[in-house]
Amino acid sequence: MAKKSRRQLKQQQQKFGSGHNVSPMFKDSEWDPLGSNIDNNRDKSYMKTVKPRSDGQKEFMEAIQEHNLTVATGPAGTGKTYLAICAAVDALESGEIERIILSRPAMEAGESLGFLPGDMHEKMAPYLRPLFDCLGDRMGGKRVKQYLDDGTIEIAPVGFMRGRTLNNAFVVIDEAQNCTYQQLKMLLSRLGWNSTMVVTGDPDQSDLLEGISGLAEISKRLDYLENVAVVRLDQEDIVRHPLVAEMLEVL
């Protein structure tokens, strides 16, 4: 066993380099959620500024700037997650907040990930890959890893948010259509001083049983509050391939 362990360690060092630094979340795992080549590919071309590509996206970006709590709903491809993370990165780099907290429910959508090795954080990593992709596009892979290491960027699964007060933070709750009403109520009540929270999701793409998702009801109730922004994006705001909008109209 000792020879085999040394051989595996040597192979890993050859692949990643002896100084390869991985976030504590994935410290003892051979799998890097940011990808082994993300630094070389993204640090050279990551985007420093982002502009809205539709009226709905413009409304969304303005709502984030003007409100401490914004709820954005809409179909896939409207930029909900990407724009929310861009706003979080801008707030961090300008010194408005001290940390970014990302939370996403772990819904398996018919696939089982229980066989994956590792602890809870490592099992959560596949669900969080879209968030890492957005961060890498905006900050570059090296900075994302650094911020994960020192806690400036925190990954907080929904189930571990209870009881916390999130001060001086930009909080992004992604894929909120897979949260129940009670879960969303708990998450919204985590908002602390000098913090901004953005909740994103598509009520029509919930992986929960019908009637269990709380996003639509939460959005409806919060719409009456003057200090909360509820932005509803639609097919006209989709910025992926034009076929995405066409398909979603009939599916």
Buried (B, 14 or more C-beta within 10 A) or exposed (E): EEEEEEEEEEEEEEEBEEEEEBBEBBEEBEBBBBBEEBBEEBBEEBEEEBEBBBEBBBBBBBBBEEBBBBBBBBBBBBBBBBBBBBBBBBBBEEEBBBBBBBBBBBBEEEEEEEEEEBEEBBBBBBBBEBBBBBBBBBBBBBBBBBBBBEEBBBBBBBEEBEEBEBEEBBBBBBBBBBBBBEBBEBBBEBBBEEBBBBBBBBBBBBBBEEEEBBBBEBBEBBEEEEEBBBBBBBBEBBBEEEEBBEEBEEE
